[in-house]
Structures are given as C-alpha cells and as structure tokens.
Amino acid sequence: MFQQIANDPLHQFQVNTILPLKLGSWDISFTNASLWMVIAVLGVSLFLTLGIQRRALVPRRWQLMVEMAYEFVANTVRSNAGEEGMRFFPLVFTLFMFVLFCNLFGMIPYSFTVTSHIIVTFAMAMFVFLTVILVGLMRHGLRFFKLFVPSGVPSWILPLIVPIELISFLSRPVSLSVRLFANMLAGHTMLKVFAGFVVSMMAAGGVFSVMSIGPMLGIVFVTGLEFLVAFLQAYVFAVLTCIYLNDAIHLHEDH
C-alpha cells in the first residue's frame, strides 16, 4: 500500500465499483464515490441532529457549533444576496455543509475525496446555474436577459459588452466547479507526494532516513493548510452561489 502511494499519488482518486448495477444501458453502480457522498450526508444530518436534540437557552458544545454554522451561512447570504436572498438560505446552507463535510472527510486516511472529481463539482455548479436562470426568469420574465446589458453603457459599445457578459455568465458553472475540484485535487496530490518521499527515503536507510524529516514536516504543514482550504472552498462555493442568486434577484440596475 505504501509503495503504491509512493509510485502513484493519483491512485487515491480512482473510482471503484462496490455494487454493480445496470439500468438498461445505463451503469448506475454504487461506487466508493457514492459511498462517501452518503457518508457526508449522514455526517451532516448527525451533526445537525445532535445540535438541536437538547436545545437550551445557554447552548452546549454541539448546539453552539450548529448555531454558529447557521448564523455564518445566514450572514453570508444576507451580505451577498440581501434579505430577499434568505428564501434561498436552505439551498446555500445545504451546499455549504455538503461541500464542507466532503472536504473534511477526504482528509481521513484511505477515504475518498468526492469534491476532487470534476463530475461531482460540475453537477453541483450546474444545479446552481440552472437555479439562477429559473429564478431570474420567474422573477423578471424576459427582462432577465437585461443581465447581459449593463445599465449606463453607451449603445455603440454594446456589441462588444453583450458577448463578454454572455461568455462570463456561461462560464460560471465551469469556474465554480473547476475552482473546487482543482484545489482539492492539488492539495491531496501534494500530500501523497510528500508521503511518497517519506516512504522512499525511509526505505533507503542511512542518512536518507534522517533527511525524511523534511518531507514529514511538509506533510504536517500541508495537512494544516488542507483543513483551512477545505473550509475556504466550501465558503467560496456558498459566496459565489449567493452572488449569482443576487444577480438573478436584482439584475444590474438594482445593485
């Protein structure tokens, strides 16, 4: 196992089938990615349940953590999408907690980092993207397309501005998904590379065993950084979701 990690740091991202399932020509097998998504959902559910099970005026540890998570996301929604954006709080809170727990569970040795796969992050980003379009059309009708025509822009420059705004809007699910995927992939790969150095140098023996302290310290530093990145990426995903919803709610002229 250690030799495999040393030789192939990307092995940790391999999707393996646990329960083969077929629906006609569709492969709907239950994989390790599916398993860890279920574990993340159960983890969030358990965390929230423990927090509200024994509610008290003076909150205990679990209740305090749940209330802090609730208020943190609520303040994020209010500051980026206004009070009207609070109707989408359940969506933003669910996305934040799911991404956060997937990121944190990915730090467990021999686990699986769901958010290191572009198909998962892109699916969430597309859900947000389609929700924004639906909200914009339901709220403004065809006026929603004024989002691509910023107010106050001279008419002669619109042929240049409109395509730029359109490309920027269509690139949102790509940037939203790639940002999360790339950060988690890079961080976990770096950890495995350092681990590979430690294993190889320890196996070489002699002075290399002493030199292995260097990459070992690197592992400690990167691990601490990865916990910070796990939270920051969940936060960034939630913030960008709020900003996109704010555009759908208010358009350019209401900012």
Backbone bond lengths (Angstrom), bond angles and torsions (degrees), N, CA, C in turn:
res aa  C-N    CA-C-N  psi(-1)  N-CA   C-N-CA  omega(-1)  CA-C   N-CA-C  phi
1 M - - - 1.460 - - 1.529 111.85 -
2 F 1.340 116.96 -47.28 1.459 120.32 -179.88 1.522 111.03 -64.87
3 Q 1.355 116.24 -38.61 1.451 120.04 179.32 1.529 110.40 -65.64
4 Q 1.327 115.58 -36.61 1.455 120.74 178.69 1.528 110.34 -64.88
5 I 1.328 116.48 -40.69 1.464 120.79 177.67 1.518 110.30 -63.38
6 A 1.327 115.84 -41.92 1.457 120.29 -178.66 1.520 111.53 -64.42
7 N 1.337 116.91 -38.66 1.461 121.04 -175.73 1.530 113.02 -86.36
8 D 1.311 118.03 -26.98 1.460 121.19 -174.43 1.523 110.55 -140.87
9 P 1.363 117.69 83.59 1.463 119.99 -178.93 1.526 113.62 -67.20
10 L 1.334 118.34 -14.47 1.459 121.37 179.53 1.524 112.68 -88.71
11 H 1.340 116.42 -2.22 1.464 120.02 -179.81 1.527 111.37 -61.39
12 Q 1.333 117.03 -28.27 1.462 121.48 -177.66 1.526 112.70 -66.22
13 F 1.336 117.47 -17.88 1.459 121.09 -177.64 1.527 112.68 -96.61
14 Q 1.319 117.38 4.05 1.459 120.88 -177.62 1.523 110.59 -73.38
15 V 1.337 115.74 131.58 1.463 121.42 177.93 1.525 108.35 -88.15
16 N 1.334 116.37 121.52 1.461 122.03 -178.84 1.529 110.14 -115.60
17 T 1.320 115.22 139.16 1.463 120.81 -179.90 1.525 110.48 -77.69
18 I 1.322 116.39 129.57 1.459 122.35 176.14 1.522 110.40 -98.59
19 L 1.326 115.83 -46.44 1.469 121.61 -179.38 1.526 108.82 -131.06
20 P 1.342 118.18 103.67 1.474 120.69 -178.77 1.532 110.74 -65.86
21 L 1.327 116.15 128.94 1.460 121.94 178.76 1.524 109.15 -139.08
22 K 1.318 115.88 140.43 1.463 121.36 179.25 1.522 109.26 -128.76
23 L 1.319 116.68 138.11 1.452 122.70 173.63 1.526 106.43 -126.10
24 G 1.324 114.90 88.26 1.454 120.03 -172.42 1.513 109.61 67.38
25 S 1.320 116.56 -121.88 1.465 121.20 177.44 1.524 112.18 -91.28
26 W 1.326 116.57 0.26 1.463 121.21 -178.23 1.525 110.11 -90.07
27 D 1.319 115.27 133.92 1.465 121.19 175.06 1.523 107.93 -94.55
28 I 1.324 116.85 108.87 1.469 121.70 -179.20 1.529 110.13 -116.19
29 S 1.327 115.43 34.99 1.462 121.13 -176.89 1.529 111.14 -59.65
30 F 1.326 114.79 147.12 1.471 121.89 175.41 1.523 107.50 -84.45
31 T 1.328 116.52 116.58 1.466 121.89 -174.10 1.520 111.35 -111.38
32 N 1.341 115.15 178.34 1.462 118.98 175.26 1.528 111.12 -64.57
33 A 1.332 117.14 -29.87 1.468 119.71 175.38 1.523 110.27 -65.87
34 S 1.324 116.55 -43.38 1.465 120.80 177.43 1.522 110.77 -61.04
35 L 1.330 115.43 -42.22 1.462 120.59 -178.99 1.516 111.31 -59.87
36 W 1.339 117.01 -45.98 1.455 119.56 -176.33 1.520 112.28 -75.42
37 M 1.332 117.80 -23.23 1.465 119.10 171.58 1.526 110.29 -69.35
38 V 1.334 116.37 -40.19 1.461 120.69 176.17 1.530 110.01 -63.27
39 I 1.337 116.21 -43.45 1.464 120.55 179.04 1.530 110.68 -61.48
40 A 1.342 116.90 -39.82 1.466 120.41 178.73 1.522 110.97 -63.55
41 V 1.334 117.07 -43.04 1.469 121.04 178.56 1.524 110.47 -63.55
42 L 1.337 116.32 -43.25 1.462 119.77 177.90 1.524 111.16 -65.10
43 G 1.329 116.36 -37.73 1.458 120.34 178.63 1.524 111.73 -63.18
44 V 1.332 116.71 -45.36 1.471 120.60 177.53 1.529 110.37 -62.75
45 S 1.330 116.07 -43.88 1.472 120.22 -179.67 1.521 111.46 -61.70
46 L 1.327 116.62 -43.23 1.460 120.90 178.89 1.520 111.33 -65.55
47 F 1.324 116.60 -42.20 1.467 121.86 179.32 1.524 110.84 -59.61
48 L 1.326 116.84 -47.00 1.462 120.76 -178.78 1.524 111.77 -71.03
49 T 1.344 116.56 -37.96 1.467 120.09 -179.98 1.520 111.61 -64.49
50 L 1.326 116.40 -43.41 1.465 120.18 178.78 1.524 111.19 -63.38
51 G 1.338 115.19 -31.94 1.463 119.11 -177.62 1.512 113.78 -73.08
52 I 1.333 117.45 -30.37 1.471 119.63 -176.53 1.523 112.54 -106.60
53 Q 1.335 116.46 1.28 1.469 119.48 -175.98 1.520 111.55 -65.48
54 R 1.321 116.17 -43.02 1.471 120.33 -179.40 1.529 108.88 -124.88
55 R 1.303 115.06 75.16 1.457 119.51 -178.31 1.525 110.83 -70.09
56 A 1.312 113.97 138.24 1.468 119.73 -179.40 1.514 109.39 -141.67
57 L 1.337 115.97 156.71 1.454 120.87 178.89 1.520 110.38 -62.08
58 V 1.338 115.90 -41.08 1.465 121.28 172.93 1.529 106.35 -99.31
59 P 1.334 118.00 103.42 1.466 120.62 -172.46 1.522 113.04 -65.40
60 R 1.347 114.25 142.41 1.452 119.99 172.37 1.522 109.01 -86.44
61 R 1.339 115.28 -174.06 1.458 120.23 -171.12 1.531 112.68 -56.55
62 W 1.349 117.21 -54.16 1.460 119.80 -175.95 1.524 111.34 -65.55
63 Q 1.344 115.66 -42.72 1.458 119.41 179.81 1.527 110.54 -62.26
64 L 1.326 116.04 -39.28 1.465 120.49 -179.95 1.519 110.84 -63.60
65 M 1.339 117.21 -43.00 1.464 120.39 -179.83 1.525 111.45 -64.65
66 V 1.338 116.42 -40.86 1.463 120.08 179.00 1.521 110.62 -66.11
67 E 1.331 116.58 -43.45 1.460 119.98 179.26 1.530 111.23 -64.62
68 M 1.327 116.97 -37.21 1.463 120.45 177.84 1.522 110.43 -64.94
69 A 1.350 116.70 -42.24 1.466 120.45 178.16 1.522 110.39 -63.09
70 Y 1.336 115.80 -43.09 1.466 121.17 -179.97 1.528 110.38 -61.67
71 E 1.321 117.05 -50.81 1.458 121.15 -177.46 1.519 111.35 -66.79
72 F 1.320 117.10 -35.69 1.467 120.36 179.55 1.519 110.60 -61.83
73 V 1.322 116.87 -48.33 1.465 120.45 -179.59 1.526 110.56 -69.65
74 A 1.342 117.02 -39.05 1.463 120.31 179.38 1.531 111.06 -61.47
75 N 1.323 117.10 -43.24 1.464 120.74 177.64 1.525 111.39 -65.89
76 T 1.329 116.10 -35.20 1.467 120.34 177.51 1.524 110.18 -63.79
77 V 1.330 116.44 -43.13 1.464 120.62 179.62 1.527 110.48 -65.60
78 R 1.328 116.78 -46.06 1.474 120.16 -178.14 1.523 111.56 -62.60
79 S 1.325 117.21 -42.12 1.462 120.55 -176.02 1.524 113.01 -73.76
80 N 1.321 117.86 -21.95 1.465 120.37 -176.36 1.524 114.09 -111.03
81 A 1.326 117.87 -20.13 1.467 120.52 -179.25 1.523 112.70 -129.97
82 G 1.332 117.56 0.88 1.457 120.61 178.81 1.524 112.78 76.06
83 E 1.323 115.24 -179.68 1.470 120.27 -179.42 1.526 111.87 -65.18
84 E 1.327 116.54 -32.08 1.460 118.92 177.99 1.515 111.92 -65.30
85 G 1.329 115.67 -27.02 1.451 119.98 179.86 1.513 113.06 -71.87
86 M 1.343 117.51 -13.15 1.464 120.40 -178.32 1.522 112.60 -66.40
87 R 1.321 117.79 -18.27 1.466 119.13 175.92 1.529 110.88 -67.28
88 F 1.341 116.09 -18.25 1.461 120.67 177.87 1.529 111.86 -100.88
89 F 1.337 115.66 10.91 1.465 119.55 179.32 1.529 113.02 -55.76
90 P 1.356 119.97 -44.52 1.476 118.94 179.38 1.527 112.97 -56.82
91 L 1.333 117.02 -38.42 1.462 120.75 178.63 1.519 111.14 -65.51
92 V 1.331 116.95 -48.88 1.461 120.92 -177.57 1.522 110.65 -65.95
93 F 1.330 116.72 -41.85 1.463 120.59 180.00 1.527 110.75 -63.74
94 T 1.329 117.40 -41.19 1.467 121.11 179.05 1.516 110.95 -63.73
95 L 1.332 116.60 -45.14 1.468 120.14 179.49 1.533 111.02 -63.01
96 F 1.337 116.01 -44.35 1.467 120.13 -178.96 1.527 111.26 -61.27
97 M 1.319 117.43 -48.96 1.458 120.76 -177.12 1.528 111.50 -67.42
98 F 1.328 117.30 -39.51 1.465 120.21 -179.97 1.526 110.71 -65.07
99 V 1.322 117.18 -47.27 1.464 120.48 179.44 1.524 110.61 -63.86
100 L 1.330 117.08 -43.07 1.462 120.94 -179.77 1.520 111.58 -60.53
101 F 1.326 117.95 -47.76 1.461 120.77 -178.08 1.523 111.53 -69.54
102 C 1.328 118.02 -36.00 1.464 120.34 175.24 1.528 110.30 -62.24
103 N 1.331 115.69 -42.06 1.466 119.91 178.78 1.527 111.60 -65.19
104 L 1.327 116.60 -44.39 1.466 120.47 -177.47 1.523 111.71 -69.57
105 F 1.327 117.43 -42.24 1.464 120.11 178.19 1.520 111.07 -64.28
106 G 1.321 116.48 -27.96 1.461 120.00 177.13 1.520 113.22 -67.18
107 M 1.331 116.96 -14.75 1.465 120.89 177.92 1.526 112.05 -81.77
108 I 1.326 117.82 -12.29 1.464 121.13 178.74 1.528 108.76 -72.68
109 P 1.331 118.48 130.62 1.472 120.38 179.81 1.521 112.36 -55.72
110 Y 1.322 115.82 136.96 1.474 124.55 178.46 1.531 112.60 65.46
111 S 1.328 116.92 17.43 1.458 119.90 174.54 1.531 108.24 -88.91
112 F 1.313 116.92 -162.91 1.463 121.56 -179.78 1.516 108.36 -135.22
113 T 1.333 116.73 129.35 1.456 121.59 -178.72 1.523 109.05 -93.01
114 V 1.315 116.16 100.74 1.467 121.33 -176.10 1.521 111.37 -61.77
115 T 1.333 116.40 -39.97 1.462 120.88 -175.52 1.523 113.18 -76.24
116 S 1.322 117.92 1.48 1.465 120.69 175.20 1.522 111.09 -88.85
117 H 1.334 116.97 4.64 1.465 121.77 179.09 1.519 109.72 -111.30
118 I 1.320 115.59 125.18 1.461 121.57 -174.37 1.518 112.12 -62.68
119 I 1.331 117.83 -30.25 1.462 120.05 -178.59 1.528 110.99 -65.76
120 V 1.334 116.73 -33.89 1.466 121.00 179.59 1.525 110.15 -74.43
121 T 1.311 117.02 -48.92 1.464 120.36 -178.76 1.526 111.22 -66.93
122 F 1.336 117.15 -35.07 1.464 119.84 179.00 1.529 111.00 -69.57
123 A 1.327 117.15 -35.92 1.466 120.57 177.30 1.525 110.29 -62.16
124 M 1.339 117.30 -43.72 1.467 120.35 177.96 1.526 110.93 -66.34
125 A 1.337 116.58 -41.18 1.458 120.57 -179.83 1.531 111.09 -65.04
126 M 1.333 117.89 -39.50 1.453 120.95 178.47 1.527 111.13 -67.61
127 F 1.331 116.33 -35.03 1.467 119.64 176.32 1.523 110.18 -62.00
128 V 1.334 116.42 -44.36 1.463 120.70 177.52 1.527 110.24 -63.38
129 F 1.322 117.29 -44.48 1.460 123.34 -178.25 1.531 111.12 -59.86
130 L 1.325 116.58 -47.51 1.463 120.82 -179.54 1.530 111.49 -68.46
131 T 1.344 115.91 -34.22 1.467 119.82 176.56 1.520 110.45 -63.71
132 V 1.324 116.85 -42.34 1.465 121.63 178.91 1.530 110.52 -61.31
133 I 1.333 117.28 -45.23 1.457 120.81 179.29 1.529 110.82 -62.58
134 L 1.333 116.39 -44.17 1.463 121.09 -179.77 1.520 111.40 -63.18
135 V 1.333 116.33 -44.52 1.466 120.47 179.11 1.526 110.33 -63.15
136 G 1.331 116.48 -43.61 1.463 120.56 -179.85 1.516 112.73 -62.10
137 L 1.330 116.89 -43.37 1.465 120.76 -179.49 1.528 111.53 -70.17
138 M 1.329 117.14 -38.59 1.463 120.28 179.48 1.529 111.22 -68.37
139 R 1.312 116.95 -34.40 1.464 120.72 -176.45 1.531 112.37 -84.32
140 H 1.334 117.34 -39.25 1.461 120.94 -172.58 1.531 114.23 -117.01
141 G 1.321 117.20 -9.37 1.456 118.56 -175.49 1.517 110.52 66.67
142 L 1.324 116.27 -140.51 1.468 120.11 -179.53 1.527 112.20 -70.45
143 R 1.327 117.60 -14.97 1.474 120.22 175.81 1.521 111.65 -64.11
144 F 1.332 116.87 -16.52 1.460 120.33 178.58 1.519 111.29 -58.01
145 F 1.339 116.11 -29.44 1.466 119.42 -177.76 1.525 112.18 -73.87
146 K 1.344 117.14 -6.27 1.464 120.00 170.88 1.523 111.33 -67.33
147 L 1.345 115.77 -11.28 1.453 120.37 175.51 1.523 111.07 -57.74
148 F 1.332 115.98 -27.68 1.462 120.68 -178.58 1.533 112.06 -91.03
149 V 1.341 115.98 0.38 1.464 120.49 179.12 1.522 108.21 -124.93
150 P 1.328 118.44 86.03 1.472 120.87 -178.47 1.526 111.35 -57.10
151 S 1.325 115.84 139.75 1.466 120.38 -179.50 1.522 110.44 -68.91
152 G 1.319 115.29 145.29 1.462 120.70 177.46 1.509 114.78 85.53
153 V 1.333 117.55 -1.24 1.463 120.53 -179.56 1.529 108.85 -83.45
154 P 1.343 119.80 129.80 1.472 121.75 178.72 1.528 111.30 -58.20
155 S 1.316 115.71 143.92 1.470 120.49 -175.50 1.522 112.67 -62.58
156 W 1.315 117.70 -29.84 1.459 119.55 -176.12 1.530 112.79 -70.73
157 I 1.346 116.53 -19.13 1.469 119.47 -179.38 1.530 111.90 -99.86
158 L 1.341 117.11 -3.65 1.468 120.57 -178.71 1.533 113.28 -60.03
159 P 1.347 120.56 -38.79 1.471 119.29 178.35 1.526 113.37 -57.76
160 L 1.324 116.44 -22.88 1.462 120.09 177.42 1.532 110.89 -91.42
161 I 1.336 117.25 -40.39 1.464 121.97 -175.14 1.522 112.06 -71.10
162 V 1.339 117.19 -43.08 1.467 120.64 -176.06 1.530 112.09 -59.53
163 P 1.357 119.89 -48.52 1.470 118.59 177.10 1.523 113.39 -60.80
164 I 1.341 116.17 -36.42 1.472 119.71 178.77 1.524 110.01 -64.84
165 E 1.335 117.03 -45.20 1.461 121.18 178.85 1.530 110.99 -63.73
166 L 1.321 116.88 -39.30 1.461 121.13 -179.82 1.522 111.39 -66.05
167 I 1.333 116.34 -45.26 1.466 120.48 178.63 1.525 110.25 -64.06
168 S 1.331 115.68 -40.64 1.470 119.88 178.57 1.519 110.75 -61.89
169 F 1.329 116.58 -41.17 1.470 120.49 -179.69 1.525 111.12 -67.70
170 L 1.316 117.36 -44.22 1.468 121.32 -177.79 1.523 112.37 -70.46
171 S 1.329 116.50 -21.74 1.471 119.56 179.95 1.529 112.54 -84.25
172 R 1.319 117.33 -4.80 1.466 120.27 -176.97 1.527 113.15 -58.99
173 P 1.337 120.02 -49.98 1.478 117.82 179.87 1.519 112.96 -63.15
174 V 1.339 117.12 -30.12 1.465 119.81 178.88 1.524 110.29 -69.35
175 S 1.342 116.61 -50.28 1.463 119.83 -178.85 1.520 111.47 -65.15
176 L 1.340 116.65 -39.03 1.466 120.66 -179.40 1.520 111.24 -64.22
177 S 1.324 117.09 -40.04 1.470 120.48 -178.04 1.519 112.01 -78.96
178 V 1.326 116.96 -41.38 1.467 120.38 -176.52 1.525 110.87 -67.60
179 R 1.339 116.93 -36.77 1.467 120.11 -179.41 1.529 110.84 -58.85
180 L 1.320 117.06 -48.00 1.467 121.30 -179.41 1.521 111.00 -68.75
181 F 1.311 116.28 -47.99 1.472 121.33 -178.88 1.523 112.05 -59.63
182 A 1.335 116.52 -47.38 1.467 120.51 -175.17 1.524 111.70 -66.60
183 N 1.325 116.75 -40.45 1.463 119.63 -179.67 1.523 111.72 -65.13
184 M 1.316 117.54 -43.20 1.458 119.99 -179.36 1.529 111.27 -70.83
185 L 1.318 116.59 -38.73 1.460 120.44 178.76 1.521 111.28 -64.22
186 A 1.324 116.41 -46.67 1.461 120.93 -177.23 1.524 111.62 -64.82
187 G 1.325 116.77 -44.51 1.463 119.99 -177.78 1.518 112.65 -64.18
188 H 1.328 116.96 -45.02 1.464 120.30 -178.54 1.525 111.34 -70.57
189 T 1.327 116.48 -33.92 1.468 119.22 176.21 1.517 110.69 -64.75
190 M 1.336 116.38 -41.80 1.459 120.34 178.88 1.532 111.07 -61.47
191 L 1.336 116.48 -40.70 1.467 119.91 178.02 1.522 111.09 -60.19
192 K 1.321 116.77 -44.33 1.458 120.32 -178.58 1.519 111.70 -69.40
193 V 1.329 116.81 -33.14 1.470 119.86 177.01 1.527 110.31 -64.94
194 F 1.328 116.82 -45.13 1.469 120.31 176.88 1.525 110.49 -62.50
195 A 1.332 116.70 -40.98 1.465 119.97 178.05 1.522 110.50 -62.23
196 G 1.334 116.47 -38.43 1.461 120.25 177.55 1.523 111.90 -63.12
197 F 1.339 116.71 -39.51 1.459 120.78 176.88 1.530 110.99 -61.67
198 V 1.339 115.59 -44.04 1.462 119.69 -179.04 1.524 110.81 -62.06
199 V 1.337 116.92 -46.72 1.465 121.28 -178.98 1.519 110.86 -62.39
200 S 1.330 116.51 -45.78 1.469 120.58 -178.30 1.521 111.62 -64.90
201 M 1.316 118.37 -41.92 1.465 121.73 -178.09 1.518 111.39 -72.08
202 M 1.335 116.90 -35.93 1.456 119.44 176.31 1.531 110.56 -66.76
203 A 1.332 115.92 -37.59 1.461 119.84 179.48 1.523 111.41 -68.28
204 A 1.351 117.17 -31.04 1.469 120.57 179.81 1.521 111.58 -69.68
205 G 1.339 116.92 -28.38 1.459 121.16 177.84 1.521 113.06 73.39
206 G 1.324 115.81 -175.56 1.457 121.90 177.86 1.515 112.70 62.97
207 V 1.334 114.84 -136.83 1.457 120.50 -177.34 1.529 111.53 -66.43
208 F 1.345 116.40 -25.96 1.462 119.62 179.81 1.531 111.20 -65.62
209 S 1.334 116.24 -30.71 1.465 119.24 177.75 1.519 110.93 -62.97
210 V 1.331 116.08 -38.58 1.464 120.61 178.15 1.528 110.14 -69.87
211 M 1.337 115.78 -40.40 1.471 120.55 -178.99 1.525 112.02 -67.33
212 S 1.330 116.77 -19.16 1.467 119.59 -179.66 1.527 112.21 -66.56
213 I 1.340 117.18 -11.66 1.469 120.67 176.67 1.527 110.06 -61.14
214 G 1.351 116.05 -34.65 1.466 120.87 -179.45 1.520 112.70 -58.01
215 P 1.343 117.60 -60.75 1.469 117.80 178.31 1.526 113.38 -63.89
216 M 1.352 117.68 -26.35 1.463 119.60 176.56 1.525 110.47 -64.23
217 L 1.330 116.80 -41.84 1.461 120.59 176.15 1.531 110.32 -66.01
218 G 1.343 114.82 -34.33 1.463 119.04 176.34 1.515 111.36 -61.71
219 I 1.334 116.97 -38.67 1.461 121.23 178.05 1.527 110.57 -62.23
220 V 1.336 116.31 -43.99 1.463 120.97 -179.88 1.534 110.25 -61.51
221 F 1.342 115.89 -45.02 1.470 120.18 -179.15 1.527 111.38 -64.95
222 V 1.334 116.95 -47.69 1.467 121.06 -177.63 1.531 110.65 -66.43
223 T 1.347 116.89 -34.66 1.465 119.88 178.24 1.529 110.60 -62.30
224 G 1.333 115.81 -46.01 1.460 119.80 176.78 1.521 111.53 -61.31
225 L 1.323 116.05 -40.33 1.461 120.67 178.48 1.525 111.24 -65.77
226 E 1.330 117.08 -37.15 1.460 121.43 -179.39 1.532 112.27 -66.47
227 F 1.328 116.90 -35.78 1.470 119.25 175.52 1.524 110.18 -63.51
228 L 1.333 116.36 -39.23 1.463 120.46 177.33 1.525 110.37 -66.42
229 V 1.342 116.70 -43.82 1.463 121.33 179.45 1.529 110.64 -63.50
230 A 1.341 117.12 -37.24 1.467 121.28 179.72 1.528 110.60 -57.68
231 F 1.338 116.50 -42.70 1.461 120.57 178.36 1.529 111.02 -73.70
232 L 1.331 117.43 -44.79 1.458 120.93 -176.34 1.520 111.83 -62.31
233 Q 1.323 117.20 -39.46 1.461 119.63 -178.92 1.528 111.66 -68.95
234 A 1.320 117.25 -36.16 1.464 120.10 174.32 1.528 110.03 -65.04
235 Y 1.318 116.48 -40.30 1.459 121.73 178.78 1.528 111.19 -65.13
236 V 1.334 116.82 -45.93 1.461 121.09 179.83 1.524 110.75 -61.66
237 F 1.341 116.53 -40.92 1.463 120.20 178.74 1.525 110.16 -61.57
238 A 1.326 117.05 -42.06 1.464 121.43 179.44 1.527 111.09 -68.02
239 V 1.329 117.67 -42.76 1.467 121.47 -179.17 1.529 111.10 -62.81
240 L 1.334 116.58 -46.52 1.462 119.90 -179.63 1.529 111.11 -65.02
241 T 1.325 116.52 -36.13 1.463 119.64 175.42 1.525 110.31 -60.59
242 C 1.331 117.07 -43.01 1.468 121.49 178.65 1.531 111.19 -64.43
243 I 1.325 116.62 -41.53 1.471 120.47 -179.96 1.520 110.59 -63.72
244 Y 1.328 117.02 -42.80 1.466 120.68 179.13 1.533 110.48 -65.66
245 L 1.323 117.30 -40.19 1.466 120.41 176.81 1.525 111.02 -65.33
246 N 1.320 116.70 -36.07 1.459 120.98 177.80 1.526 110.84 -62.09
247 D 1.323 116.97 -39.41 1.464 120.85 176.62 1.524 110.73 -62.07
248 A 1.341 116.11 -41.28 1.462 120.21 -179.10 1.530 111.42 -69.09
249 I 1.324 116.63 -31.40 1.468 120.64 -177.01 1.516 111.52 -80.33
250 H 1.342 116.78 -43.58 1.450 120.15 -170.43 1.521 115.02 -108.45
251 L 1.319 118.44 -19.94 1.465 122.78 -174.00 1.530 109.76 58.97
252 H 1.309 116.96 -175.92 1.466 120.67 -175.86 1.519 112.61 -68.33
253 E 1.316 115.68 -42.50 1.455 118.38 -171.58 1.514 113.17 -71.38
254 D 1.354 117.86 -15.61 1.475 120.02 -177.25 1.523 111.79 -99.67
255 H 1.320 119.07 2.84 1.464 120.66 -177.96 1.517 110.76 -68.48
